[in-house]
Amino acid sequence: MITLAAQEGLTIDWANMPTYNTIMAVAVGAGLIGLVQLGRQLRTDPTKVSTEGWAVTFGLLGAILAATGLHMTLTWPLAAGGFPFDNIIFGETSLGFGALLLGTSFYLWKRGAAALATSRPVETLARVAQPVTVFVGGLGLSLLAIAVAGVKYELFAAPPQEPISGEFADYPLVEAIFMSGLIALVGLGALAFAFLVNRVVNGRSTAVWARVTGWLWAVSGVLFLLFGAMNFFTHIGLIVNTM
């Protein structure tokens, strides 16, 4: 519950306001960066790819996102203090990305080495990934819808009691545009990835789509990672200032 007292300012009942989109943001950023790095290795020198290393990496990140995303998705609303849309924005999307990373981890652990040993490893992996591009593309469209909703309803604005982000409390569109733009970048990258994989399978030119996907996910991944790391400070500050 959130209350506002004239003398004390904003007070939040944190027992009813659990939040962990801090670790979610860091894991999402690391996952996106990891996918770009893996893609670059596959395109330049597949022999240098450590399938076990990437399997462990994606497994750890996928477990974090799937666990937190599943809890947030099934606990409605997770934050009873007034932010039920967070269940959709952060919970459902993290669950979807986490499940994809876990699936990727499992395949690389069990079959990754065999796939890289084929004469055309990139094409082999693309054929494995092609069926899931429908879901990836659907998530991409969903992220674009969230981005539009973020600007239309001016979501993501931090209260003035939150350090750094709270400086823009009187200008809710600032953070709404930043976060919506960041989410849109990931969504566009997901759509580009779906096109990329299908072009690889069909033997068509992929250079442009590979660069577009890589840049979209690299930029958004770095921003998510840094923003999530910063939020460990800002969210702690918000808790201290509103207890």
N, C-alpha and C positions, 0 to 999 in steps of 0.2 A: 504494500500500500504506500502511496506517495501522499504526503501532506505538506501544507505550506503554512507555517506559523509566522505571524508578523514580526516577532522578535528573533526567531531562530532560523528563518529561511527554510529551504527545502529539506524535508526529512523523508528518508526512504526506509521502509521495513525490509531490510535485506534478506530476512528469513523467507520472505515470499517473492524475492526478486533474484533468483539464481541467474548467473550469467557466465558464459564461458566462450563467447565469441572471440576472446583474446587468443586462446590456443587454437581455435578454429581458423582464424585469419592467418596465423603463422603457418599452420599445417597446409592450408590452401596455397599460400604463397610458395612454400617449399615444394609442394606437389607439382604446381605449374612449372616452376623452374626446373625441377627434375625431369619432367616430360620433355621440355625443350632440350635439355642437355642430352637425354637419351636419344632423341630424334637427331640431334647433330652428330652424335657418335655413329649412329646407324648410317647416316648419309656419307660421312667422311671415311670411317674405318670400322666396320662391324666387328673386326677381330679384337678390337680393344674394349668391347662392351663386356662388362661383368654382370652376367644375368643374375648371379646370386646377390651381388651388391644392390642392384636395382630392385630385386625382389624383396630384400629386407627393407630397403628405403620405402618403397611403395606400401609394403605391408604395415610398417609402423605408422605412416601417415594415414593410410586408409583406415586402420583400426581406431585412431583418434577421431577422425571425421565421422566414421560410421557409428561409433558408440555415442558420441555427443549429439550427432545429428539425429540418430534414432530416438534418443531420449527426448530431445527437443520436439521432434515430430509427433511422438505419441503422448507427450504430456501437454495437454491443452487447457489453458495457456501455461507455458512454463513459467513465465513471469507474470504473476497475478496482479502486479502493480500497474499494468496498463499498456503492455507492449506485445499483444498477442500476434501481431504481424511478424514479429521476430521468429516465431515458430516456422513460418513459411519462408521468409527471406533467408535466414541462416540455417535453420534446422533441416528443412527438406533438401535444399541445395547441397548442404554438407553431406547429408546422407547419400545423395546420388553420387557425388564425387568420391566419397569414401568407398562406396561399393565398387565403383569403377577401378579405383586404385587397388582394392583388395583382389579383384578379378585379375588385374594385370599382374599383381604380385604372384598370385597362385600360378598363372600360366608361365611366367618367366622362371619361377622356381622349378616347375615340373618339366616344361618343354622348351624353355628359352634357349638352352645350349644346342638342342637338336635343331631348332629353327635357324640359329645363326650358322650352323654347319651346312645348310643347304647352299646350292649354287647362287640363289637369289634371295638372301635373307630378308631384305626389305619387303619384297613382294610377298614372301611367305607370311611375315608378320601382318602385312596389310590385309591379306585374305582372312586371317584369324580375327582381325579387328573389324572387318567390314560389317558383320551383322549388328554389332553394338553401336555403329555410327548413327543408327536411327534414334537410339536413346540419347547419345551425345548431342545430336542435333536438336532433339526435343528439349534437353536441358539448356542448350544455347538460346533457343527461343524463349524459354521460361525466364532466363536471366535478363533478356532484353525487356520482357514484360515487367519484371521487378524494377528495372532501371527506369522505365516510364512511370511506374507507380511511385517510385521514390521522389521524382521531381514533381509530379502532379500533386501528391499529398504532402510534400515537403517533409519526408521521413529522414531519419538518421541525425537530426539536429541534437547536439548535446546540450544539457542544461548548463547554466553559467557556473555551477559548482564544480564542473569537471575541468581539470587543468588543460591547458592548450586548446582543445576542441571547444571548450566553453567560451572562449574569447569570441566565437562566432555565433553565440546563442541568439543575438538580436538579428542575425542574418541567416535564417534557417536554410535558405536556398544554397548557401555556400557549401555546407556539408552534404546537402541533398544532391547537388550537382556532382561533387567530388565522388561520393560513394556510388551514385548511380552510374557515373561515367566509368568508374573502375569495374563495376559489375558488368556493364555493357561490353567492356573490352574482353572480359572472360567469355561472355556469351558469343561475341563475334568470333573469338578464337575457336570455340567449340564448333561453330558452323563451318569455319574454314577447315578445321581438322577433318570433319565429316567429308567435305569435298575432296580434301587431299587424299584420304585413304581410298576413296572410290576411284580417283584418277590413277592412283598407283595400281590398283587391281585391274583397271581397264587398259593399262599400258599407255596412258596419256601423259603429257608434260606436267610436271609437278613442281618445278622450280619456284614459280611465283607463289603458289599456294603454300609451299613449305616455308618460304620467307614470311608470308603474311601470318601464318599460324604461329611461327616461332616468335615474331616480334610482338604480336598481341599477347601471347601467354608469358613471354619474358618480361615485358613491361608491367603487365598486371600482376604477375607473380612477385616481382621485386616490390611493387607498391603494397601489395597485400602483406608481404612479410614485414616490411618496415612499419606499416600502419598497425599491424597486430602487435609487434614488439613495443611500439610507442604506447599502445592502449594498456599494456601491463602497468605502466605508470599512471596514465590518465584515469583508468578505472579504479585503481587503488586510491588515487586522490579523490575521486568522486565518492567512494565508499567512506573514506575518512571524513569528508566534508559533509556527509549527509546522514551519518549514523545517529 
